[in-house]
Amino acid sequence: MLSRRQFIGSSSALLLGAAAVERAEAQRIPEAPIMEKPATQPPLHPPSGRDYRPVVTLNGWTLPWRQNGDWKEFHLVAEPVVREMAPGMKAHLWGYNGQSPGPTIECVEGDKLRIFVTNKLPEHTTVHWHGMLVPNGMDGVGGLTQPQIKPGKTFVYEFEMKKSGTFMYHPHADEMVQMAMGMMGFIVVHPRDPALHRVDRDFVFLINAYDIEPGSYIPKVATMTEFNLWTWNSRAFPGIDHLAVRKGDRVRVRMGNLTMTAHPIHLHGHDFAVTGTDGGWVPASARWPEVTVDVPVGAMRAIEFVANTPGDWAFHCHKSHHTMNAMGNGIPTFIGVNKTELTKKIRKLVPDYMPMGTRGMAEMGEMEMPLPENTLPMMTGYGQFGPLEMGGMFTVVKVREGLAADDYRDPGWYRHPEGSVAYEYPGEVAPARRTELSAPDRPAVEVNVVKPTAATRHQQH
């Protein structure tokens, strides 16, 4: 197993390679900001150019830019990163500017973008601008539309944003490895008219998944479907921040899926409209109401709702095993099995052995089982009423009265009005009685059966 020192050190020679860029050229490259904090960062209001309502990247941030004449200039650095997936577990991934996923790039329809991409990985890479309309030579498919970006080299992408919407960026070079290692990010292009499609709160995140064995740090890149860590922006619950929303706000959530399977994303307490895909905005006449939206592989969906009901509302993938952590497929079912005597025998050999599953798996939410280093429990996280028995792709939309416009801090657990919480019935429950249901009266049906003769059988042929 590689340690973090070995993992980062393996590319140290390549990090020096970036210094080989001529000093005069380096002065023309904008700064490449780095972010290592795993918490959601405040929105980046536009310091120049056209106005827009900035997005909030869940457990992420927006990349600053430099205005250079007519061009907005950004600098992405592809590099090894260490990402905390949740307290108690860090993963050694590949990403951009210190994190995986990389920072969100925001701009406005009609903007001219110049994006510098410096490669500090141990192998070549490219950047593909997923869903965007760009010149063919800027499409980022290594070997087809451009040479590969070799380690230590910097390439420049230049294009104009021809339409507004929500898009993604990721490599089209050694894609199986680089995307499995976490190389991806979001691009949000705001409408030229700041009043068009405007909302009060606008969240974005990428749906991604990893296969990291318990006690390990590096994803298995050849995994096809058997992932064990289901994440939003490379964070697993309870490491996924809550979405703080003011009552009455119109809220948009943009979700991009770069996993190997579709995800039915479900919101409690509200219905919403599907308002966008990575192909563009859905016309108002074609939008449809949902409480669950399926996000296909390689696609984006934007949903919008009015936060009109205060409370703590669950927001999660509806595939039940996607709300678990470090989960394998070889778990036997022991429901209804009495393991009392077996447990006594096992504990003579393994004193810390804990029997699980005889009454279901809910008990795991309260257990403090010994785990390998750098491993998340399957069920984790607590609410005000006890263990939530969730992990993976799960968080909470917290709707509250009176939040400030740019206040995204966790407001704490919801204070339910008196008498509005489900409660235990204090009386006795009478035993259930079996009731025999009689069939309704029906007229008798006379059936005549004719036994075939040799002659009739011959006629049937």
GIQUI-V324548 format. One record per helix or strand of 3 or more residues. SS is the DSSP state (alpha for helix, beta for strand). FROM is the first residue (numbers start at 1). TO is the last residue. If there is no record, write none. Layout:
((SS | FROM | TO) (SS | FROM | TO))
//
This chain:
((alpha | 4 | 9) (alpha | 12 | 20) (alpha | 23 | 28) (beta | 66 | 68) (beta | 71 | 86) (beta | 89 | 96) (beta | 104 | 108) (beta | 112 | 120) (beta | 128 | 130) (alpha | 136 | 138) (beta | 154 | 160) (beta | 165 | 170) (alpha | 175 | 180) (beta | 184 | 190) (beta | 201 | 210) (beta | 229 | 232) (beta | 243 | 246) (beta | 250 | 257) (beta | 263 | 267) (beta | 272 | 277) (alpha | 284 | 286) (beta | 292 | 295) (beta | 300 | 306) (beta | 311 | 317) (alpha | 320 | 323) (alpha | 340 | 349) (alpha | 362 | 365) (beta | 380 | 383) (beta | 386 | 390) (beta | 394 | 400) (alpha | 454 | 460))
//
